[in-house]
Amino acid sequence: MAEKDVLGRAGEERAARYLESLGYAVLDRNWRCRGGELDLVVATPRELVVVEVKTRRSERFGHPFEAVGDLKKTRLWRLSMAWIAAHPAQAQGRTLRIDAVGIVGPDPATGALEHLAGIV
């Protein structure tokens, strides 16, 4: 596995633990379909939250949230609809929200974590 992939997986693990500490249940990780991949799908009894996780060792090439532009947001929305279509029972009765988690630091386990709710 490439170093960037190892970094990304470590960031996703940290984000999942953080969200669980807030009371979210992790429903899916790295869910793939024909249109792409969702990093995390988490939920509370009332909300279904799709989470895009961006992990960087530094801000040398920009803040992680800069990588979540309009095209990415459109793709996340489309992928969220595909996830809901594939998992109707888990989505039923919940409102959808799309969030982003950015992690910056040499070690994703201890780097600075930011959570933006409702990016779309």
N, C-alpha and C positions, 0 to 999 in steps of 0.2 A: 504494500500500500504506500502511495506517495506521502511525503511529509505533510503536504497541505491537507490531505485526506485524514491523516492521523490528528492533525490540529483541529480540523472541522468536527470530527467525531468526539474529541475531548470537549470541545465547546458545546456540542449538542447534549452531551452527558451532564455537563455543569448546568446548562439551561434547564434540562429536565428536572434535576434535583432542586433547583431554585423554584421552579413552578410548583413542584410537589410541596415544597415548604410553604407555599401560599395557599395550599388546599386544592390544587388542580390534580386531576387523575390523568396520567398519560395513557391515551388510547392507542396511539400509533407513533412509530418512529421511522423515518426514512421511507415513507409510503410512496411507492412508485406506480405510475400508470403511463400510458402512452404519451401524455403531454408533459411529463416531468416528475419531479419529486417534491414532497412536502417533508420538511425536517421533523417537525413535531405536530401532533394533534393532541390537544389536552382539553379537559372539560371540567366544569362544575355541574351541579344539577340543572342550572339554567343556561349555561353558555357552552358553546363549542368554540374553541380557540385554535386557529392554525397559527403556528409560530415559525417564522423564518429566523434562523440563527446564523449570525455572521461572526466569525472569530478571526482576530488579527493579532500578530505578535506585537505590533506597534501601529501608530497612526502614520507611519512614513508614507504610505500610499493612500491616505485618507481614512476617515472614520468608517467603521463597518456599516453604519446606516447609509452612507453615501452609495453603497452598492445595491440599495433597494430603491431603485427608481420606478418611474411610471410603468415601464414595460414589465418589470419584475412584479409589481403590485397587480397588474392585470393578469399575469400568469398565475399568481397565487390565488386570485379570486376564481379563476377558471379551474385550477386544481382543487380548490376547496369544494366547488360544486361537484367535481368528479368523485371526491372522497365521500361526500354526502350521498351521492347516488349509489355508491358501492356499500355504504354503511347506514342505511336509512334508520334502523332501529336505534343506533347510537346517537344519531343526530336529532331524532324526533323530540320535539318540545324544547329544543335549545336554540337560542339565537347565535348567529355566527359572528365572530370577530376575528380579525387578522392582526397579529402582533409581530414585533421584531425584537429579538434579543441580540445585543452586541456585546462582545467580550474582547477586551484589549489587554494584552500582557504577555510576557514571555511564557507563562504557564497558564493555560486556560482554567486550571483549578483554582487559581488565586488572582487572576486578572480582574480588572475593573469590569463589572457587569452593569449594563443599562437595559431597561425594558421599556419599550414603547408600545402602549396599548392602542389598538384601533388605527393602524396605519392606512387602512383602506376604508 
